[in-house]
Amino acid sequence: MAKIVECIPNFSEGQNETVINGLVETAKSVPGATLLDHSSDASHNRSVFTLVGDEEAIQEVAFQLVKYAAEHIDMTKHTGEHPRMGATDVLPFVPIKDISVEETVELSKKVAERINKELAIPIFLYEDSATSKERKNLAKIRKGQFEGMPEKLKEEEWAPDYGERKIHPTAGVTAVGARMPLVAFNVNLDTDDLAIAKRIAKIVRGSSGGYKYCKAIGVMLEDRHVAQVSMNMVNYEKLPLYRVMETIRFEAKRYGVNIIGSEVIGLTPAKALIDCADYYLGIEDFDYHKQVLENHLLG
């Protein structure tokens, strides 16, 4: 049985429909790889794709997408609310079926090496592929963003894992790694005060004393005049979405602000959402494995 791997590349383009459509066509061009979902955000100026495939197909489609992005996205002209350091900002691989984390790490390294060798884009390995503790956290790698990377790469501790100490002039730097599934979860507030979103993000963010498995920043959705707490939930089983949602609601009240909605970017494990339904409905003695119909249909 074929080993199945998921890949969720994040591209620094969420506005140019021609480039986004080109990425879609590239994602569909490799037999054995399937594009499950893609979403673009103009305010973040970012697109997130979700693909699955066997080992060979997922490596090939990942490389072709990075190649297309490098050829069509110019980071010297890019602006957006979301932190970024490259045309393909981050390229994570997730083990899905009949493949271990260790095997997925090796797969990520093969792709990283090829990207650097053929495209001259420097690569940092992160999460489970990281070569040091400091490089597990994507936020630490990306600190300084595209504009600060030329100087950062000169620092002794920030030599790329693959490539020279200089950025690709237009495609920047890319982070590649293996990780377990995460949920990209954003909460929108009924205020245009970005400072409030940033204060709340700091409260829930693990690195500043909040929840260990939450990474959060405050951003502004300019098209809606709405401040947002933008998060990556890196372990939805140990930190359910509803717990962070209610903390944000609680903290927002301090400023007379309410939650007006939330969003999940890309695909998410069903259990992350069902846990929320269980909490908000107050279902007694709920058993996710036995009482969810699809679990029996899909085996």
N, C-alpha and C positions, 0 to 999 in steps of 0.2 A: 504494500500500500504506500502511495506517495506521501512524502512528508509535506505538510502544509505550513507555510510561513506567511505572516501578514507584514505588510510594509506601509508606513504612514508618512510619506514625505510631505514636508511643509515648505512651500515656495513663497518667496517674497514678491508676490504679485497677486493682487485681488481686485484690480480695476480694469486692466486691459483685456477685453474679451477675446481678442485675437490670440494673445499669448496663452490665455487660459484654455481656449479651445484647442490650441496646439498641444498643450500638455495632456488634455483629454485624449486626443487622437494618439499621442505617443503611448499613453497608458494602455490603450486598447490594441496596440500593435504587436504585442509579443504573445504567441500561442502558449497556453499553459498558465498565463497570468490573467486575472480578472479584476477589473475596476469595479469595486463595490459601491463607492461613494466619493463625491468630491464636493467641497463647499468653498466659497470665496467670500471674503469680507472686505468691503471697500475701505472702511475706516482703519482696520488693521493692515490693509493692503497686503493680504496674505491669503493663500489657498492651501487647503489640506486635502490630500487624496488618501483613500484607503484601498489597498489592493491585497489580494491573496494569490498564492500560486505555489507550485512545487519549487524546490530549491534552485534549480537552474533558471526557471522562468522568472522567479522573483528577483534574482540577481541581475538578470539581463534587463528587465523592465526598469528596475531601480536605476541602473547605469544610464539607460537611454533617456530617462526623465531628467536626471542630473545634467546630462549632455545638452538636452533641449533647453533647459533653464539657463545654463551657462551661455548659450548662444543667443538667447532672446530676452534675458533680464539683466539690466545694467544697474548695479547697486549704487553707482555714483549719482543716479537720478532717482533713487528710491526713497520715499518717505512714508511713514505709517506709524500707527500707534503701538504696534507690537514690536518688542525688541527683535533684532535680526542682525545676522553677520554675513549672510551669503544668499545667493540667488536660490539655491536649495539650502535652506537654513539648517534643517535637521532631517536626518534620514534614519528613522528607527525601524528595527525588525523585531517582530514578536512571534515567538513559537506558538503555533496553533494546534497542530495534530501530528503525533508520532515523531516529534523532534524535540530535543532537549534545549535548555537555555545554553548549555556549553556549545552545542552544535550551531546554534543561532549566532553565538558570539563569533565563531570561526567564519561563518558565512558573512557576517558584517565586516570582518577584517578583509576578506577577499574583495568585497565591493569597494571598501575604502581604499585599498591599495590600487585597484584598477582606476578609480576616479582620479587619484593623484597622478598615476603614471600616464594616463591618456589625456587628461584634461588640465593637468597642472593646477588643480585646486588643492590647497592644503587641508588636511583632515585631522580633526580631533576625535578620538574615540571616547564615548561617554556611557553612562549607566553601567550595565553588566560587562560591557566591552572595555571599560576604562582601564588605563594602565597605571593610574594612581588614584588614591582616595579623593584628591582635590578635583579630579576630572569626572567623577560620577555625576555631579550636579551640572546640568546643562546651563543653568543661570550663571555659574561661575565661569564656565568656558566662554559664554556669550557676552560677559560683562565688558563694556567698552564698545560693543556693537561694531558694525562695519567700519565706521569712521575711526575707531580707536584701535582696530586690529593691527595695522602696520607697526605701531609702537609696541603693542602688547606682545607680538610674536618675537620681538627682540629681547624680551625679558628672559632671564635664565630658565625659569620654571615653565615657560609657555612655548617651548618648541613644539611644533605640530607632531602628531604621531606618524603622519605620512606627509612628506613634502618639506620644502625649504621654509625659512623664516620670512616669507613674504607672501602677501595675499595675491590671489588672482585679481588683476586690475579691475574687472567688472563683475566677476562672480563671487569674489570674497573668499569666505571660509565656510566649510560645512562640517557639522558634527554627525558622526555615524555611530550607531551602537545597537545593541540588543537590549530589550527590556520587556517586562511583563506588561499586560494591558493597562492603560490609564484612561481616565475620562477627562476630556477637555470640557470644562463646565464653567459657564459664565453667568453672572447674576447682574441684572440691570436695575438701576436705581432711578427714582423719579426726581433727579436733580442733575443740573449741568455743572455742579461743583466737583471738579476732578479731585480736589484735595480730600474730600470726604471718602471717595472710593479708594484713594491711596491709603488713608488712615485705616479703613476697614480691612484692606488687603494686608496691611502690616500686622493686624491683629490675628488674622486667620493663618497667615503664612508661617510655616514651620521654622524657617530660618531666622525669624524675628520673635520667636517664642510662642507661636500659635500651634496649629496642628501639624504633627510630624509629617504626615503624608499629603500635605497641601502646599502647592506652590502658587503664589498669587501676586498679581499686580493690579494697579488701578489704571484704567485707560478711558479715553473719551470717544464715544461714538458720535463723531461730528455730524453725520447725516441725520441723526435723531436728537442731537443735543442732550444726550443721556450719558451719565457716568456709569462705568461698568467695573465690577470686580471680576477679573479674568483669571481663571485658575486651571491648573493641571492637578487632578486628583490621582496620585500615583499608586494608591492602594485603596480601592473603593470598598474592599471587604473589611479592612481595619479602620477606615474612616469613611462612613457612608455619606452620600451627598446631602441627605436631609440634615445632618448634624451641622455641616458648614452653612447650609442655607439658613437654618434657624439662628445660628450665631451672627450671620450677616444681618438678618432681620432685627435681632436684638440690639446690635451695635448701631444700626442705622437710625433707630428710634432716638438715640442721643441727639441726633442732628435734625429731628423732625422729618426724616426721610423714610420712604417706603420702598419695598421691592415691587417692581412693575412686571417682572418676568425673568425667565432664565432661558438658557439655551445650551444644548449639547452640540459640540462641533464634531462632525464625522460620526463614525459608528461607536457604539458603546455596548459592553456586555449587558444582557437582559437583566441579570441579577442586580446591577447597580440601580436600575429604575424600579424593579420590583421591590427591592428593599425600601425604597421611598414610599411606594404604594402601601406596603405593609405598615410602615410607621404612621403615615397620615390617615389611613383608614382605621388604624387601631385593631387590626385583625388578630384575634386571639388564637394562639397555638398554630400559627401559619407555618406550613412546611413547604419551602420553595421547591424542593425536589419532587414531592409527591402531589402537590396541588396546582402546579402550573401545567396546563394541558400540553403545551409545546414540548416540554421535557419528555413526555411519554411518546409523542409523535416522532420526535427527532432521535430518540434513543439516548 
